[in-house]
Amino acid sequence: MDSPSKRRKKNDGSSKPVRRLDFFFAKQNAKAAAATDKAPRATVESDRPQVVDPSNLTDEEYARRLQEEWNKEVRDAPRVAEQPAKEQEPDNSDELYRDLSPSAKSKASNTEAKIESRSSPATGSIPTIASAAPQSKSNTLSLQSTAAEEDTITANIPFDQSPLEFETSKYIPDLQKHWTADGGHATYALLTRCFILINSTTSRIKIVDTLVNLLRTIIESDPESLLPAVWLATNSISPPYIDLELGLGGSAISKALQKVCGLDRAGLRTLNNKYGDAGDVAFEAKKRQSFTLRKPKPLTIKSVFESLVKIANSKGNGSVEMKQRIVERLIQDARGAEESRYVVRTLVQHLRIGAVKTTMLIALSRAFLLSKPPNAGFETRNPKDLAKLKKEDLVEIYSRNEEIVKACFARRPNYNDLIPALLEIGVGEELLLRCGLAMHIPLRPMLGSITRDLGEMLTKLQGRDFSCEYKYDGQRAQVHCDDKGKVTIFSRHLEVMTDKYPDLVALVPKIRGEGVSSFILEGEVVAVDRTSGELKTFQTLANRARKDVFIGAVTIDVCLFAFDLMYLNGEELLSRPFRERRDMLRSLFVEIPHHFTWVKSLDATSADTETVSAFFKSALDLKCEGIMVKVLDNLPNPDLLDELNEDGTPSLPPTPKKKKPTKPKSKKLASADADLEDSTTEPKRSGRRKALLSTYEPDKRLDSWLKVKKDYSTTSETLDLIPIAAFHGSGRKAAWWSPILLAIRNESTGTLDAVTKCMSGFTDAFYKANRAKYDPDDPESTTVLFGGKPSYVNYNGGAGTPAVWFEPNEVWEVAFADLTLSPTYTAAIGLVSDERGLSTRFPRFLRVREDKGIDEATEAEELAVLYRKQESKVVKKDDGEGGDVEEGEGMGD
């Protein structure tokens, strides 16, 4: 029977005969047979070597048989002299030859030379044997298990313990001793161990604890590996504003798996159809590769990260081949199936462990609270002392550190800046100075909360002065300009858009007024008619080229409508009230009509109902999306914030009390743990307490900024949902996907939670295009998951099993009548009910949100907030209408 690699080699079109292992070991077989013939007749039959037809054996079986014969030859051979104890001790880590007589060693060396001269690394049909060991040691050719020298130290570390119980000192000495043989750096096996534990739980607390203990171990044992470990665990190699993409296609992974694991194309396709996920395919392929003649070199965390950077930086002629070699080496050197799984998932940028950005920042803040690098000068807390504290005191300590780390990352979202500072000074006020705003490094934008209508907005801001601004239908932009006139423009996703808007780059230095040298401002880039100033739609702006745009080739004119100023002449303005920031923006910059101006605004209070309503209508008449409403000033007495917030939003009681479960059960563990995590770090409560501050809060969605859009002002809400699966249509729609299963994102668990099925609002043309886009009959499709429901999707199947699962890659805007509690869907389960999730009644597709990524889809907490608002209105109605809501639950499904 031919091995997979031989079968592949036969299919390469070559007419050359394929030589089996028996060809290369023919001389050894002949001598063994001759020795058998010369043996005395009195030899017991069972001791006589069995002559076996090599053609009936696989290469692996044949190699095993040769190994047994050579071992017997060595045992029977007389010893010439006694070796010193040190030389007799076998070394199985690197050597391929053991205790052979000179003649046997010569045979093995000749065999090695023949194999190396006959085999080609490109075909991968016969692995190349390593060079012989020094003459002082006697060794023999032996098979190496792909799981040989298993790292039992790493494999048994209980990273999922509570950080207050986990003792790094128990494991670090053994780990460092083990790493010494591999260059002294933390091995990738350590990261893999963490990934396995995280992937085996849906508990938010367990995920954070596991990451904390991993980070603590690396901080104390190998600080140099911390930064690469954080990048790898967050499934990226650089921040969004640095153009460093792997640029690997699926074919590179497929070719590497075929070559390294000895698979042919049909075998790989079978695995892919069965498992779908590239990492799971690599796991199965590596698991079947039981033995190799070359012992893999252990991967380290640093080496894996550096390999990814090399792949991303490979450009020009020969880059494809270079990337392919690096990918093959990574898969080849992965020890065991689990390492292969996560190496491949990293290569395809889909790690799927649920460790989102917020989780990593929380883990870092706690890790540096408990651990520090050797010889570091900052103070840490003793875990045993923290374990004795009351829960409230521990929460306060955790929260303080978390807020500092999150604030630093929001101002400078780059681990390359954050991690070195943490290693040097730990978590403290100085960290905020080290990681403050900087020119040409984007800060994460502040976000606004959604309101149902003008009435709700006026209720929220009762008693406060606020500004209403047109919400233009354009692209949000963060503009940086330094004192030398260099301009950088970033999107709301922190991606560089400078090349897309060369006309703005030329314009921005001219808008600086007297005394302005450097600044960071925010605005909306809108397509306009340069002559009349008429606003155009976002679709018009989207038709503009995205890169390598020359000013002379610009056909779609734009205007920058500025609305906020965050940095001026080297000074941060984030802590200043919005009224002050806005006044500086309008007084220190020069307006250029139809090129640069400020958003149109109206200052008002909750008593100015008619004026605000007329302003809202005028915004819609000018093709704006609606209005943004922003608090102008801070309250003079911060102690009144909580009271005012309660009065302003009576339908939103503090969530931690409402969602505190007694004892979580089975599938409820994920949401229950997420709730406990929220009560531990208290981000929601802290956010609500500061909701009506007029400061600029990067990366936060607060009630001090409110969105009132035309879509929200109607009787039907809209949600931004992610299509994750579909069912076969019936009747006229039999050839299409209908209905479509939609999901929200759960930021606390990193999962996608099914919320509803939609079959309304689609045109026939959309149905056809959607069926072609998600085509399971195309084996090369990158939009369809062939392995069934992915692990990161929460859906209990109560509404049927989908015929196809989608790779999540787009966001749909969906309108609906109202929200209902549902036993079928898991969306926001645990946030409003411990037993049921939320679903929608009468969902209707509106459009594909091309301006949004899946990380901007509706989040579980947002859905829960909308449901509570809805319920607060239902309470005012009679009981009969309340019953009607419950009746509609099945219709929503």
N, C-alpha and C positions, 0 to 999 in steps of 0.2 A: 504494500500500500504506500502510495507516495505521500510525502508531507505536503501541507498547504503551500509552502514556499516552492517546492518542486513543481507542483501543479501550476503555480503562477508562472514559473520559469518556462514551462512547456508552452504556455499560451502567449509567449512574447514574440512569436513569429520566427524564432531562431530554428535553424535546421540542425544545429549541433546536438549531439547526443548528451543526455543528462547523466552524469556520473554519480552513483550512490556512494555512501560511506565505505561499502565493501571494496570499492576500487582503490581508495586511498589506504586501506588497511589490509590489502591483499598479502603483502609480505609477512605481516605479523600472523595472519591466518595460516599461511603456508608453513611457517616455522612451528606454529603451535600444533598443526596437524602432524608434522614430521616428528616432533617431540613425543606426540601421543603414540605414533607407530613404533618408536624405539623403546617405549616403556615396557617393563616386564609384564608377562602374561598373567602374573599372579595379582596384578592390580585389581582392587575391588571395582566392580562395574560402576558403582555410584561415584567413585572418585575420578573416573575417566572423563576428560572434557568431552562435552557433547558437540558433535558436528552439526551445525544448524545451517540451513539454507538461508543466506542473508536476504534473498529476494522476498522472503515471507515476513520480514520484520520491517518495522518503521525505523527511521534513523535513530530515534530516541531509544527504542528497544535494542537496536544493534549496538549502540554506544554503551548501554547498560551492560550488555553481554561482554563486550570487550573489557569494560572496567572490571567485571568480576574475574575474567581470566587473568588480567594483569595483576590484580590484587593477590590472586592465588599464586601466581608466579613469584611475586615478591615475598609472600609468606614462606614459600618452599625454598627460596634461594638462601644459601648459607651466608651469614654475616662475615665480612672480612675483618672488621674491627669494631669495637664498641665506640659509639659516638658520645661526645659529652652530652650531659643532660639537656643543656640549652639547645643543642642542635637537634636532638631527638624529638624535642617538643614540636608537634605538628602546628603549622601555621595555615589555617584554612581561610584566612581573610583575603590573601592576594595570590597565593602560589597555586600553580596548576600541576606541579610535579612533586611527588613524595617518595622517599626511600626506595629509589630504583638503583639497580646495579648500573655500572657504566654502560654496559651493552643495552640495557633496557632504556636508559636515558637517551642513548644515541638513537634508538628506534623512535622514541617519542619525539625527539627533536627533528628527525628526518620527516616524520609524519606531519609535524607542525609546519615545516617548511613547505611540504607538498600542498597542504591545505591552503596556506597563505598564498602560494603561487597559483593555485587552480581556482580559488574562489574569488568572487568579485564583490566588494562591498556594495556596489550599486544594486546588485540583484538580491542581496540579502539571503541567498539560498543556503549558504553555509557560514555560520558566524566565524569570524576570525579569532584564532586563539592568541592569547597574549604571549609576549616574548618570554623566553625561558628565564628561570630564576638564576641567581649567581651560583657558581659551581660549588660553593661551600654547603649548599643545601640540596638534598635529594628530594625530588618531587615526582609526581605522576599526573598525567592528564586525567582530569575528573570533571564530571558534570557539576555546574553551579546552579542551585535552585534560585529562582527569581525572588524567593522570599528568604534566602540564606542570610545568616547573621541578622536575624530579625532584631529590631531595636526594642527589646522587651522593656527597657527602662521607660522610654517614651510612651510605649503602647499602654502602660499601666498607670500613667499619671492621672489622678482624679481631678481634672480641670473643672468638672462640674460641681465641685464642693463649694460651700459658701466661702467667699474670700476671707472672712473672719476666722475660718477654721483651717483653710489651706495653708500649709507651711512650706514655703519655697525651699527652705534649707534642707528639707528631707530629700529633695530630688536634684538640686543644682550640682552638688559635687559629682554625683554619678553621671549626670548629663555632660558636664564639662570634660570628664575623663573619657566618655564615649566620643565626644566631638573632637578631642585632640587628634585622633587617628584620621579624622576627616577634614582637617584644616583649622579646627578650633572654633568654627562658627556653628550657630544653631542649625540643625538639619531641618529639611522641609517636613520630615516626619513629625516634628513637634507641631507645626501648623496643621498638618493633616489630622493629627489626633484631636486638635481643637475643632476642626471642621466636622469630623465624624460625630463628636458629642453634640455639637450645635444642631446638626442635621437630624439627630435622633430625638429631638424634643421640640415641642411647640411652646414651651414655657418661656415667657419673656425674661423672667428672673434668671432661669437657668442659662439662657443665652448670654445675658450680661455677665453673670458670674463666671461662665466659662471663658469669655473673652478677658475679663479682669485677671483671672489666674494665669492665662497664657501670657498676657502683657507683663504681669509682674515677674514671671519666670524669665522672660527675655530681658527685661530691664535690669535685673540683678545678675544675670549670667552672661549676656552678650548684647549690650546696649546698641552696638553697631547694626544689629539685625532688626531693631525695633521699627525703624522707618520702612524698610522693605516689607516687614510683616504686616504693618498697618495698611500699606498700599494693596498688598495681595488679599488681605481679609476684606477690604472694601471694594474688591473687584475692579480696580483701576490702577493705572501706573502714573497718572498725572492729573492735575486739576483741569477742569473744562477749558480754561482760557489758554492752556498750553497745548498746541497741536501735536500730540504724541499718541497716535493710534496704531494698534498692531497691524491692521490692514490684512488680516489673515482670512482667506476664504475657506469654505468647508473642504475643498479639495486637498488643501495642505494637510489638514488633520487626517483625512481619509488615506492619503498616500503614506503618511507616517505610520498609521496603525497597520496598514497592509504590510509595509516593509518590516517594521520592528516586531510585530506579533505574528507574522507569517500568514496573514489572511489574504484570500483572493477577493475580487470585487463582489462576487456573489455572496461569500460568507459575511463580508462587511455589511452588505445591503440587508441580509437576513437579520443581523444584530440590530441594525438601525431601525428596521421596521418593527422589531419586537420591543425595543427599549426607548427609541426616540431621542432621548437625551444623549448628547455626545459624550459626556462624562461616564454615563452608565454603559455606553458601548465600549469605551476604553477599559472600563472595569472588567467587563466580561472577556474582552479580547486578551487582556493581560492575565487574567485568572486562568485562562486556558493555556497560556504559555508557561508551562511548568518548569522547564529547564532551559538554560542557556550556557553556551561555552565561554561567554564573557561575563564576568561579574560586573554588574552596573556600579558606577561610581556614585556614592551617595549625593543626593541633591541637598543643597543648603538653601535657606531662605534667601540669602543674598544672591546666590548664583541663579536661582530661578528668576528673581526680579531683574537682575542684570541681563539675563537672556531675553526677557520681554522687552527691555529697553533697546537692546541690540536689534530685535525684530522691528520695533517701531522706527528706529533710526535708519534701517536699511532702505536705501533708495537708489534709483538708477540701474544701470546695467548689472546684471548678476544678482540683484537683490532678491528675486524670487527664489533662486537656488540657495542663497545664503539663509533666507528665512526657513526654507524647507529643511536644511541641515540642522538648524537650531531646534526646530520643532521635533525632528526625529531624535536628536540627542536628549532632549528633555523627556520624551516618552520612553526612550531606551533606558535612561538612568533612573527612572521612577522605580522605586523598590516596592513591589507589591501592587495589587490591584487598586487599593484605595488611593495611593499616591497618584497613580495614573488617572483615576477618576477626576481628582481635583486639579491636576496639572492641565488636563484637557479642558475642563470647565473654565479654568483661568484663561486658556488660550482663546476660547470662544466668547470670553467676557460674559459668562452667565454662571456665576458661582453657586447661586441658589442656596444660601445658608441662612438667609433672613437677617444678616447683620447689616442693617442699613446705617446711614451716616449718623443718625442720632444715637443709635446703639453704640457705635464705636466711640463717640465723644463722651458718652456716659462712662464707658469702660475705661477710657484713658484717664478721666478725672478721678475715678476710684483707684485705679492702679497706682497713680502717682501720689495718692493720699497714703497708701500703705507701703510702697516700695520706692527705692531710688537706686541709681547706678552706684557701683563701688566708687568711693572717694567723692561722691557728690556732697555739696554743702547744705542743701535745703533740708528742712525737717519733715518727718513723716509721722504717722500715728501708729501705735502698736495695735494690731488686730485684736489681741486679747482684751485690751482696755476698751476698745470700741464695742466689743461684744457684751460688755457689762452695762453699756448705756441703755437708757430707755429708748424706745423706738422713735419718739418724737425728737429726741436729741440727735440720734443717728441720722434721721431724715434731714435735719437742719445742716449737719456737717456735710452730708452728701450733696445736698442741693446747692450749697455755697460753691463747692468746687465745680459742680456741673455747669452752673450758670456762667462761671468764669471761662471755662473751656469752650462752651458753646458760643459765648460772646466773642472770644478770640477767633474762632473758626468762621464765624459769620462776617467778621471784619476782614479777615485774611484767610480765605478758604483754600489753604494749601498745607498739606501735612509736611511738606519740605520746610516750611517755616515754623509750624507748631511743634513738631516732635523734637527738633534740636533744642528749642527753648525750654520745653518741658524737662528734657534730660539735664539741662544745666541748672534751672532755677525752680523746677516744680510748678505747682499751681499756686498762684498768688496774684496780688494786685500788679506786681511787676510784669506779669505775663501779658496783661492788657496793654501795657506800654510797648512791650516787644512786638506784639501782634496787632498793632493799631492799623488805621487806614494808611495806604501807601499808593503813590501814583502808579497807574497802569496795572494795578492789581485790583480786580473788581471785588466789591463787597456784595454780600447777598442782599437782594432787595427786600424791603418791607412790603407786606401783603395786606390786602383789605379783606374784611369779612363780608359775607353775602347777606343781604337783607331781602325780604320778600317784596316789600313795597315801600313807598314813601312814609306811610303811617308808622311802620315798624322803625324806620330810621329816625323819625322825629321823636318817637317814644324813647329810644335808646339814648338820644342826645338831649333829653329834656334838661333845660337849665344851663346848657353849655353853648358857648359861641363856636360856630363852625363855619367852614368854607365849603361851598359846593363848586365842583369843577367839572367841566366837560370831560367825559371819558371817551377820548377819540378812538376811532377804529383803525389803529395803526400798530406799530411795533415799539414796545418799551425799550428804551436805550439808556445806558449809563455812560456818560461822556467824561473822559479824563483829558485834561490838558495841562502840561507842565509849563514851567517858566521859559522853556526854550521853544514852546509852540508845538511840541510833539503831541499828537492826538491819538487816543485809543478809544474805540467804541465797543461796548459789550452789550449782549442781549440779556434778557431776564434770566437766561440759563447760564450766564457767565461766559458765553462763547464770544469769540472776537468777531466783530462785524466791520472792522475798519476798512477792509478791502471792498465791502459791499457799498459803502457810502463815501466815495472819494470826494464828492461835492460837499458833504458835511465836514470832512477832514479839512478841506480848504477854507470852509466858512468859520469853524469854531474859534480859531485864534482871533478873528476879527470881532467877535462879540464881547471880548473882554473890555470892560470899562477902565477908567483911570484907577490905578492902584491894584488891579487884579493881575496876579502873575500865574498862579496855578489854582486849579479847582476841579471838583468832581460834582457834576449835576446830573439830575435825572429828567427825562422827558419822553415824549411820544413822537416817534417819527411817522408822519402821515403823508400819504400821496396827495398832492394838491395840483390844481391848475395854477401855474405860475402867474398868469395874467390876472385872473379874477380872484384867485385865492380859494376857489371852491374846493371843498374836501372830497376826496375819492375814497373808495372802499378798500378794505384790507386786501381783497382779492387783486386789486390793481397793483398794490404795493408788492404782493407776492410774485407778480410777474417780472419783477426786477431781478436781474442776475445777482447771484450770491457772492461771487468772487471774481477777482481780476477784472473789475469794472473800471473803465477809463472815463474821466470826466466828459470827454468829447463824445463818448458813446452812450451817455445817459439819456434815456428817452422818457423816463418817469420821474418827474420832479418831486421833491419831498420838502417838507417844512418840519423843523424841530420845535415842538411845543414844550417848553420847560415847565416843570412843576415843583422841583425841590432842589436844594443845594446842601450837600453833605460835607464838603471839604473846601476850604478857601485859604490860599496862601500858607499852606503847611499846617493849618489848624482844623481839627475835627469839629463839626457842628452838630453831631448826632444828638447831643444832650440838650441842645437849645430848642425852645418851643417852635412849633411849625410857623406861627405868625412871624417870628424873628427871622427864621430861615428864608421864608418867602419874601420878606421885605428886603433882605440882602440880595436875593436873586434879582428882584425887579429894579433895585436901585443901582447895582454895580455892573450890570450887563447891558449891552446895547441891543435894542430891538431892530431887526431888519425884516420888514414886512414880507410875508410869503416865503421867508427863508428861516428866520428864527424869531420866536415870540414866546409869550407865556400862555398857559392854558387859560381859557376864559373862565372866570370864577365869580361867585357871589357870596358875600359874607352874610350870615343870617343866624337866627336862633330858632328854637322849636316853635315859637309863637308865630313865625312868618310862614305859615302853611301855604297860603295862596301864592306868595312870591316864589317859594321854593318849587311849588308845583308848576308854575309858569316857566321857571328856569329849566326844569326837567323836560318839559314839552319842547322848549326851544332847542335843547340838546338833541332830542330825537329828530326834530325837523331838519337839523343839519347833518344827519346821517351818523351821529355819534351813537355809541353803544348804550349810553346812559350818563350817569354822573357819579363822581367820587365825592364823598363827604368826609371832611377831615377836621378833627378837633384843633382849634387854633391855639389854646393856652392850657397850661397845667392848672389844676386846682390849687388855690393858695394853701389849703390844708389837706395834705395827703391822707389824713385819717378819715376823711369823708368819702374816699374813693369807693370803699366796699359798700357803704350805705347807698350811695348814688347808683352804683351798679345794680344793686338789688332792686331799687325803685324803678330803674330804667328797663330792666329785663326781668320782670317777675316770673316769666315762664321758664327761666333757666336757673334752677337751683344748683348749688355747688355739686359737681359730678362725683367727686371721690366718695361722698357719703352714700350716694345712690347706687354706686356700682361696687360696693365692697362685699364680695361673696363670703359665705361661711365656709363651705368646703367644696372646692371645685371637683367636678366629675369629668372623667374621660375627655370627651371632645370639648368640654367647656374649659379645659385647662389653659388653652392659649389665651382666650379672652380674659379669664380670671386672673392669670398671671400678669397680663398686660395692665389690668386694672390695679393690681397690687403695685406694679412698677410705677404707675402714674401716682399712686398715693405715696410711694416712697420718694420719688423725685419731685412731685408736686409741680410739674410744669404747667398744667392747666390752671391750677389754683393761682399760681404766681402770675400767669398771663392775665387772668381775669382781674386780679388785684390792680394790675397796671394797664388795664384795657383802655382807659380814657386819658392816658398821658399823651401829650402832644409831641413827645420826642420821637426821633427816628429810630426804630427798633429793627435792625437787620435780621432777616430770616424769620420774622414773626408775623403771624396773621392776627391782628388785634382789632378791637371794636373802635379804636380811635380813628381808623380808616374804614369806611363803609362803602360798599358798592351797591348802587341801585341801577340795575340794567333794565332795558325794556322787556327782556324775556322774564325777568323776575317780577315785573309789575303786573303781569297777567295772572289769570286764575291758575295756570299750570306752571309748576316749578320746572327747572331744568337741572340735570345732573350731567357730569362728564364721566362716562363709563367706558370700560375697556372690554371689547369683544374677546371672549376667551374660548368659545366653542359654538357649535351649531348642530342643528338637527336636520334630517331630510324633510324637504317640503312635501306637501301632498296636493293632489289635484293639479291645478294649473302651475303650481310651484314645485312640482315633483323633481324637476331638474336643478333646483336651486337650494340654497341653504335658507331654511325658514322653519322655526324662529331661531334667533341668535341669542346665545347665553351671554349676559353681560355681568361685569364685576366691578366692585370698587376696590381701592387699595387700602390695606391695613398697615399704617406706618409703624405701629408698635410691634407687629409680628413679621413684617416684610412679606406678607402673603397677599393674594388677590382673593377676595371673598365674593362669591356669586350673589347677585342681588335681584335679578329678574331675567325673563325671556322677552325679547322684543320681536314683533312681526308686523308692526304698523309703521307707515311713513316711508317705506322703500318703494322706489320705482322699479320697473322691469329692467331698465338699463343698469341700475345699481345692483339688482339681484345677479344679473349676468356677470358683471365685473367682479362682484364679490365671490362668486363661485369660481371664477377663473383665478382670482388672487389666492384663495385658499383651496388649492387643488390637491387632494390626497393621492390622486392617481399619478402625480409627478414625483418620482422617487428622489429627485434632486431639490424638491421644494424646501425653501427655508422659512415658509410661513405656516407650515403645518407640523404638528407634533405627532410622530408616528407611534409613540410609546404609551398612548392612553393619557389619562388625567395626570398632569404634572404634580409634583409634591408641593409646589408653592401655591396651589389653588385649593380653596376650601369650598367644597360643594358635596352635599350628601346624596345627590342623585335622586332626591324625592320627586323631582319633576321629569324624570327620565334620564337615560344615558345618552349623551351627545354622540352623533355619528362621527364627528371630527373635532379635534382640539386645535386651537389656534396658538401660534407663537404670539404673545402679547406685544403689539407694536404700534397700536393707534388708539385714539380716543374719540368716542362718539358723543355728541350732545343729544340728550334724550329728555323729552318732556313727559310729564305724568300728571295724573289727577291728584293722588295723595299717597302717603306712605302707610304701610300696614305691617303689623307683626306677622311673621310667617314661620311655620315649622319646617319649611323646605329650604329656605335660604339662610346663609350664615352671616350675611352682612351686618356688621355692628352688633353681633351677638355679645351679650355681657355688658353692653353700654346702656341699653334701655330695658333689657330683659335677660335673665340668666338662662332661659330656656329657648327663646326664639330670636331669630334675626329679623331684619327689616327687608321688605320688598316694596314694589311699586304697583299701583293700579293704573291700568291703561297706558303703559309706556309707549311713546311714539318717537321714532327716530327723526332728528332734525337735520343733522349734518355731521360730517367728519371734521373734527377740530385739528386741522393741519398745523395750527399754531401751538399745539400743546403736546407734550410728551406724556408717557404713562405715569411719570412721577408727579404729574399735575392733575391727575384724575381725582374725582371726589374721594375723600378719605373717610374712614369709618366714623371718626368723631364728628365730621361735618354732617354726615347723614343722620347721626344721632341728634345733633342740634336741630336740624330741620324737623325731625319727628317730634321733638319736645315742643317746638314752636307750634306745630300743627295741633298737638294735643292740648296746648294751652287755649287754643281757640275753640276746640271741640267742647271743652268744659263749659263754655259760655252758652252752648246750644243745649237743646233738650236731649233726653236719654235716647229717644228714637233715632236721632241722627247719629249718635254715638254707636248704636247697634249697626247702623248701615255701614260704618267703616269696617267693622269686623266681618260683615258679610262679604265685602269686596275683596277679602284676602285671597280667596281662591282665584278670583278673576285676575289679580295681580300676578299670580303664578302662571 
